[in-house]
Amino acid sequence: MLKEIHFKNWKSLKNATLYIDQLTVLIGTNASGKTNIVEGLEFLRRLINGKEVQTALVGDSSLSSIRGGLEWAALKPENQFTISLLVEGNENTDYFS
């Protein structure tokens, strides 16, 4: 089970951690980053399903692009972003990637 997701320079999220429980609800004002979190999860899902990074962001004939595509994936003025995960493993061993 996914326990945490960390965003660094992803869209509007300079440095943010989302702690995930069995029920996680995103609430907040407009332009607070909720959609950027959901798009980060979608980006990771695409990578897990074997898509290349560029295709995961800009889409292809079977996928729509993630809002902003490649150009706006990293928080400006940065040109790199990091999304890392903490995943619950077996026998109380967690995995960070």
N, C-alpha and C positions, 0 to 999 in steps of 0.2 A: 504494500500500500504506500502511496505517495504521502510523505509526512510534511515536507517543506519544499518550497520552490524559491530560489533566490534570483533576483533580477539585478543586473548591473548594466546601466546605460541601455536598457531596452526601452525604446520609444520614449515615454515621459518618465520612466522609472529610473532615477539615478542610482539608487541603492535601496532595494526593498526586499523584504522577506514575507512570504505568505505561509502561515502555518496552517496545515490542512488536517482536519479531523474527519470523522465519518460524515458529518454534515458541515459544510463550509458555505457560508453565504457572503457574497460581496455586496456591500452597501456603501454608498457615498454620494457626494454631490456630483453634478455634471463635471466632466473633465478632471476627475480625480484619479483615473487610471484603471477603472474596472474593466473596460474593454481591452486595454493593453494587456492585462493579466490573462484574460480569456484568449486573446490572440497569441500570447506566449505559449499557452498550453496547446493551442492548435498547431503552432509552429513545431513544438516538440513532438506532437502526435505524427505530423508529417515526416519528420526525421526518423522516428521509430519505424514508420511504415516504409522506409527505404528511399525517400526523396532526397535529392541533393539540396544543400542549403539554399542555393539561389532559386531552385524550383519551389522549395517549400515557402519562400517569401513571395515570389512573383507569380507563381501558379503555372499551369500548363493547360492543355486541352481538357483535362479532367478535374482541375482544381482552380478555384478563383484565387486571386492574389490576396495576401494579407494586406490590410489597409496600409498604404504608404510604401508597400513593396520593399525592395532592397534599399532604396534611397533613404527612407525614414525609419528603418529598423533600429539603428543606433541613435541614441540621444545626441543631438547636435551640441557642441561641435565635435563630439567623438565620432570615430569611424569603426568602432568595435563594440560588441555587446557580449555579455555572458549570461546564460541562464543555467543554473545548476540545481540539482535535485538532491533531496535526502529521501531515500526509499527504505522502508522497513523490510528487513531481511528475516531469515529464519533464526530461531534460537536467540532472540534479542540482539542480533547483529544488524546494524544499519549500514547502508551503502550510500556514499556521497559521490556524485559524478557531476 
